[in-house]
């Protein structure tokens, strides 16, 4: 689970894009609330960065936000991750720049 009480988020995921079928991998270790932008996504074949960046804001041990921007600095998304009180699942809700829900993902600990 990516939410950690240490203030550091360790994140590793592979996603196949539905628009172009390209497989991308996101992997980063980011200090929450440090004001830094991280470039997490890379092309799975080449390892080259895809150009977007994220900034992580920790609200508390159960909730944090991930802001996204493109390589030109334009906002692309806002993700809220909320861990359940039991710490057995979390919900990630992604909003687009029109404040519309673009995606909701629910992760359960196995």
C-alpha positions in Angstrom: 0.0 0.0 0.0 1.5 3.4 -0.9 0.3 5.4 2.1 3.0 5.2 4.8 3.3 6.8 8.2 7.0 7.6 7.5 6.2 10.5 5.2 7.8 8.7 2.2 5.7 7.1 -0.6 7.2 4.2 -2.3 5.1 3.5 -5.5 5.5 0.9 -8.2 2.8 0.1 -10.8 2.6 -1.0 -14.4 -0.3 0.3 -16.5 -1.3 -0.5 -20.1 -2.9 2.6 -21.6 -6.3 2.0 -23.3 -5.8 4.9 -25.7 -2.6 3.7 -27.4 -1.9 0.3 -25.8 1.5 1.5 -24.6 2.7 -0.1 -21.4 4.1 2.4 -18.9 5.6 1.8 -15.5 5.5 4.2 -12.6 8.1 3.9 -9.9 9.2 6.5 -7.4 10.1 7.1 -3.9 8.8 10.5 -3.0 8.9 12.5 0.3 5.5 13.8 1.0 5.0 17.5 1.6 8.5 18.4 0.4 7.2 20.6 -2.5 9.2 18.6 -5.1 7.8 17.3 -8.4 8.8 13.7 -9.3 8.9 12.2 -12.8 7.5 8.7 -12.1 6.4 7.2 -15.4 8.8 5.6 -17.8 8.3 3.7 -21.1 8.4 -0.1 -20.2 10.5 -0.8 -23.3 13.0 2.0 -23.3 13.1 3.1 -19.7 12.8 6.8 -20.9 10.7 9.2 -18.8 7.3 10.0 -20.3 7.5 13.6 -19.2 4.7 14.0 -16.6 5.3 14.8 -13.0 3.6 14.3 -9.6 3.7 16.1 -6.3 2.6 14.3 -3.1 0.7 16.0 -0.2 0.1 14.0 2.9 -3.0 15.0 4.9 -2.7 12.3 7.6 -1.7 8.6 7.8 -4.9 7.6 6.0 -5.1 10.2 3.2 -2.9 12.0 0.7 -3.2 13.8 -2.6 -1.2 13.4 -5.8 -1.2 16.4 -8.1 -0.2 15.7 -11.8 1.2 18.1 -14.4 2.6 17.6 -17.9 6.1 18.4 -19.1 5.1 22.0 -19.8 3.8 22.5 -16.2 0.1 22.3 -17.1 -2.1 20.6 -14.6 -3.4 17.2 -15.7 -5.0 15.5 -12.7 -5.7 15.4 -9.0 -5.7 12.0 -7.2 -7.0 11.4 -3.7 -6.0 8.2 -2.0 -7.9 7.2 1.1 -6.9 4.2 3.2 -9.6 2.4 5.1 -9.5 2.6 8.9 -8.7 -1.1 9.0 -5.8 -0.5 6.6 -6.9 -3.4 4.4 -7.9 -1.4 1.4 -7.7 2.0 -0.2 -9.6 4.0 -2.8 -7.9 6.2 -5.4 -10.2 8.8 -7.0 -8.8 10.7 -9.9 -10.2 14.0 -11.1 -9.4 15.6 -14.4 -8.9 19.4 -14.9 -12.6 19.9 -15.2 -13.1 18.5 -11.7 -14.8 15.5 -13.2 -14.2 12.0 -11.8 -12.0 10.3 -14.4 -11.3 7.1 -12.6 -11.9 5.3 -9.3 -9.7 2.4 -8.3 -10.1 0.3 -5.2 -7.2 -1.8 -3.9 -7.5 -4.6 -1.4 -4.6 -6.0 0.6 -4.2 -9.7 -0.1 
